[in-house]
Amino acid sequence: MHKKTLIRLATALLGSALLSSGIAQAAPTASAGTLKVGMEISYPPFESYDGDKVVGFDPDVSMALAKALGDLQVEFVDTRFPNLILGLNANRYDTIISGMYITDERTKQAEAIPYAQVGTSIMVRSDSTAKPQRLEDLCGMKVGLQQGTNWINQLNNVSAEHCTQPITISEFPTNAEASQALLSGNIQAHLEISAAAQMIVDKARGRILISSQEALDPQTLGIYVKKGNAELLEALRGALETYKKSSEYGELLKKYNLEPA
């Protein structure tokens, strides 16, 4: 038998032995033994710093998936939200897990795996006379949101199709800056994912409230992987499907006021 054939046979037999013994091979990542996750670590409750530790829904999901992929270490790469997909495609990290909606525009640039669902809330100052319930109620108002979010297109469409007085949109580098603009009166309403909106309201101590009674425009959140990285994509997809069947996943969704994907 040819030497190369013997090597291939030995490799195949070793892989079978590992699988039969329950030892899974680690998923392919840019750095062996480490899953690098891109996220903007200033977006509670999805991700934020508690001292030097990164905490929140996405870090919890990341660590659960890394464990399922072969007890990988997790490294979080703090990146501004508008630059996350650029960083992924520049190989700065293996995946994005950062409360990012799945949209047609984004899936043209990277592959997405659904991992949770969330709606949108409208926030206003507690002393505001306007209490918008729907996006259409924002006509004629100054609305703030974080730069790079998908709501810009939605608000522009609502403004063009439903408003006699247009919606004025202001983008801010971070969620916290948008909240501060609301408190200072520079904007009249702040649009945010429902789970994050509730945390903003809690921190504002009565100065901000959620005016919309129901979560608006439910969207699916996605884990993003660079196009062409099929091996990691399928490994993450399989790990997530296993995780979704666990009680831990359901408890995590409940904790952060999210729905299953």
Stockholm file with secondary structure:
# STOCKHOLM 1.0

chainA/1-261         MHKKTLIRLATALLGSALLSSGIAQAAPTASAGTLKVGMEISYPPFESYDGDKVVGFDPDVSMALAKALGDLQVEFVDTRFPNLILGLNANRYDTIISGMYITDERTKQAEAIPYAQVGTSIMVRSDSTAKPQRLEDLCGMKVGLQQGTNWINQLNNVSAEHCTQPITISEFPTNAEASQALLSGNIQAHLEISAAAQMIVDKARGRILISSQEALDPQTLGIYVKKGNAELLEALRGALETYKKSSEYGELLKKYNLEPA
#=GR chainA/1-261 SS CCHHHHHHHHHHHHHHHHHHTTCCCCCCCSBTTEEEEEECSSBTTTBEEETTEEESHHHHHHHHHHHHTTSCEEEEEECCGGGHHHHHHTTSCSEECSSCBCCHHHHTTEEEEEEEEEEEEEEEETTCSCCCCSGGGGTTSEEEEETTCTHHHHHHHHHHHHCSSCCEEEEESSHHHHHHHHHHTSCSEEEEEHHHHHHHHHHHTTSEEECCSSCEEEEEEEEEEETTCHHHHHHHHHHHHHHHTSHHHHHHHHHTTCBCC
#=GC SS_cons         CCHHHHHHHHHHHHHHHHHHTTCCCCCCCSBTTEEEEEECSSBTTTBEEETTEEESHHHHHHHHHHHHTTSCEEEEEECCGGGHHHHHHTTSCSEECSSCBCCHHHHTTEEEEEEEEEEEEEEEETTCSCCCCSGGGGTTSEEEEETTCTHHHHHHHHHHHHCSSCCEEEEESSHHHHHHHHHHTSCSEEEEEHHHHHHHHHHHTTSEEECCSSCEEEEEEEEEEETTCHHHHHHHHHHHHHHHTSHHHHHHHHHTTCBCC
//
